[in-house]
Amino acid sequence: MGWISKWSASKGMVSVPNILEISKEAAEALIQSNGLTVGTASTVTQEDNTKTNTVVTQAKTPGVLID
């Protein structure tokens, strides 16, 4: 099971953090520490379960500035 996460900025322009391959909890903390608000996270099932409880995709490209 992996996680897909979406979020939005809460203040001004901020850089999107790279949350791929880290735990859902660590991803949420990183998103919030960058001034972003955690949005909807979806659970996905993977055939091989090699990425259990990790972020497998994200809605915004890492490094892009968003507001």
N, C-alpha and C positions, 0 to 999 in steps of 0.2 A: 504494500500500500504506500503510495506517495501522496504528495500534496501539490495542489495548484493554487497559487495565491494571487489576489488582485488587491490593489490599494490605491489611495489618493493622497495628495499632498495637503497638509493642514496649514502651511504658511510659506509663501514665496516660492522661488525656484530652488529645487533641490535635485541632487543627483540620485538616480535610481540605484540602489545597492544591488549587488549580485547575491541572490539568495539561493541559487541552485546548489544542490548537493549538500545542503545543511538541514538540520532538523527543523520541524515546523516551529518549535519554541524559539530556537535561535534566529530563525528568519523573522518571526514576529518582533523579537527584541531589536534586531538590526533595522527593520523597517521603521519602528517607532523611534529609535535613536537618531534616525536621519530626518526626523520631523514629518514623517508620513503616517497616515492612518491605515491600519490593517483593514482590509475589506473582506470579501468572501474567500474562504479557502475551501477547495473541493477535494474530496478523497477519491483517489483513483486506484484501481487494482491492476497490478502488473503480473504478467504470467510468471516471471522468475523471482519476484519478491526480493530482488537484490538491493532495492532502494527503499526499504521499509522505513516509514516515518520520516522521509526526507522530501524536500522540495524537488520536483522533477521538471517543472516548467514555471515560468512567471509571465505575467501579462505585459510588463514593460521591459524594454531592453536595458540591461545594466549600463550605467554611465550616462544615460540620456537625462537631460534636465526637464523636470516637470514642475507645474505649479498647481 
